[in-house]
């Protein structure tokens, strides 16, 4: 059993939470009373595979999150039964059919930044033939999340995945910064970055119409990845005529 802490951002201040990471063997005989770290690596949205180059491209989270079970007797019944309870960053919510509620959150420092080195979100390409990482790039700017809107490319939380086109381009929204992006599949070069009406926390799709290719993505924000500006747009992108 090992306490989970990161670096000390200032003298006397530790970056941590009342959590422990535990490993063990055998059957689980009772729910854990301490929090467990979750949500790193590939997550919702998955990856996109380019069969011509044998490259898989996927967003990867470097933001440590935690999950904890809370006995029902410790919960406020009105709050725990409300919509949204039990979701990340929200209050604990009941788990139907059990004696426990679920609480989730992000492992923050005293300065309300994740307890890991940036980038907190990355786009990573894997050469599937060689079994090696081909390139990785920070995914997202923090200007929409920071009290001071400085557009540092440190990566953000995300929800959604990429698509890979036959032209060697990867398209992805997903980030908590209201932007939609295109990357070169082979090199990871950022080819294009567009400000949308809100965050495109979804996986895009592509189609042809009248001989022209379009990329379309639902752009409406997200309940907890980007709740600051909800919307109901579906945005289509294409090359100019």
N, C-alpha and C positions, 0 to 999 in steps of 0.2 A: 504494500500500500504506500503510495507516494503522494504528498501534497502537490497540488498543481499551482505553480506560481511562475511568472515571467520575471523579467528584469525589474529593478526598482527605478521608476522614472524620476524620483526625487528622493533625497535623504529621508528615511523614515517612512516612505510610502511604498507599499507593495502592490503589485498588480495581481489580483487574485479574487477568488470567491470562496464561499464555504463549500468547497468541492474537493473530492479526491478521485484520482483515477485508480481503479483496482483491477487486478488480473487474478485469475484463479481457475480451478478446475472443479468438476463435480456439479451436482444439481444445485439450482438456486432454490433455497428453502424459504426465503422471505424477501420482500422488496427492499431495495437499498434505501437507507435514510439520507445518504449524502448524494450530491449531484454527480452526474456523469457527463464527460465531455463528448460532444457529438458534432456532426455537420461539416467536418473538414473534407477536403477533396472534391471529387465529382458529386453532384447532387441533382436536384430537380432540373430537368431539361436535357440531361445526357450530353452526348457528343454528336459530331457530324463526321462521316467517313467519305473520303474522296477515293473511289476505286482506281482512278487513273494513276494516282501517285502513292497509293497505300498509306495515306496520312489520315489519322484520326485527330480531330480538333475538339477540345472540350473546355468549358469554363471550370475552374478549380477554386474552391473556397479556401482561404487561409484565415478565416475568421472563426475563432473558437467559440462554440456555443455549448450550452449545458442544458440538461434535462433532469428533473427531480420529481419523485413521487411524494405527495403530501397526504397524510392520513385525513380522511374526510372530517373527522371531528375537529381538525384544526382549520377548516375552511369556513368562510362565510357562505352559507347556502345560496343567498341571493346573488352574490357575485360569481360564485363558482358555477352556477347554472345559467349564466347569461351568455348570449352569443359572443364568440371571440375569446372567452376564457379558455385557458390552456394553450393558446397560440403563443408563438415566440414573442417576447417583450410584453406579454399581457399577464393578467392575474392567473392564479391556478384555476383549472376547470375540472369538473367531475369527469371520471372515466366510468361510463355506464357499466353496471354489473360488477363493479369492484368496490373496495373500501378505500380507494385512493383517488386523489386528483393529480393532474399533471401540471407542472410548472416548467416553462422554458425561458431561456434568456441568452444573452451574449456575455462573454467573459470580458468585461470592460476594466480599463485602468482607472485611477482616480480622475483622469482627465477625460473620461468618457470616450476613449479610443480603444479599439480591440487590443488584447494583451498579446499580440504577436507583432513582429516586424512587418511593415508594409512591403510588398503589396498585399492587401487583404482579399483581393480577387485577381485571378490570372486567367488568361487564355493560353492553353498549352496544346502544342501539336506533337503527336507521337508518330514516329516512323514505324509503322507496324511490321514492316519486313525486317528491319534491323533491331526492333525492340528498344529503341532509344528515343529520348525527348529531342525533337528537332529544333524547337524554339518555344519560348514562352514570353508573354508580354503582359504588363499590368492591364487589368480590365476595369476601366471606370475612373472618373475624376471625382474628387471628394467635395467639390464646391457646393453641391446641393445638400450636403450632409453636415458641413462644418459651419460653426457660428460665424466664421470669417470666410466668405466665399472665394477661397484661393483654389484655382483649378489644378491642384497637385494630382498627378497620375499615380495614385497609390492604390487603386483598385477599390471596389465597393462590394457590399453584399449583392447577391443577384438571385433572380428566379427566371428561368428560361434557358434555352439552349441555342446552338447555332445551326445553320444549314451550310452545306458546301455545294457550290455550283460547278458545272462542267467547264466553266471558264477559269477555274483556279482561284475563285474568290470565296471567302467565308463571310457570311453575314450574321450579325448577332446584335440583339438589344440587351435584355436581361438586367442591365445594371441599374443602380439607384442614382442615376444622374440625368435621366431624361434624354439619353442619346442612343442613336442607332449607328452601327459601325460596319465597315467592310475591311477585311484583311486579306493580304496575299497568302494563299494556302501554303506555298512553298517556303516563304521567307518570314512571314509574320509581320510584314510591313503594314502599318495602318494606312489604308488607301483613302478612306473617306469616313467622316464623322458628322452626323446630322443631329441637330437639336429638334426633338419631337415635342408634341403637346404635353406629354408627361412621360413617365418611365414605360418602356416597352417590355414589361416583365412577362414575356411569352416567347415561344419559339416561332420564327418566321416560316413562311412557305414561299414557293416560287411557281409561276405559271406563265404560259404564253397566251397572248391575245392579239390577233391581227398581225402576227409576225413579230411582235415585240415582247420582250421578257420583262416581267414585273416581280418584285419581291414585296410581300405584304406581311404586316405584323400587327397584332392586337396591341394597342397602346392605351392602357388604362390605369397604370399604377398597380399597386399590390397591397394586400391587407396589412402586411408587416414589413416587407422589404422596402416599399415606398408608399406609405399611407398619406403622405403630405399633400398630394394632388391627385385625386381620383379623376378618371375620365372614362369615355366610352368610344374612343376613336379606333378605327382600323385604317392604317396608313399604308399606302402602296408607293413604292419607289421604282424608278426606271431610269435608264440613260436618256439624255436629251435626244430629240429627233435629229 
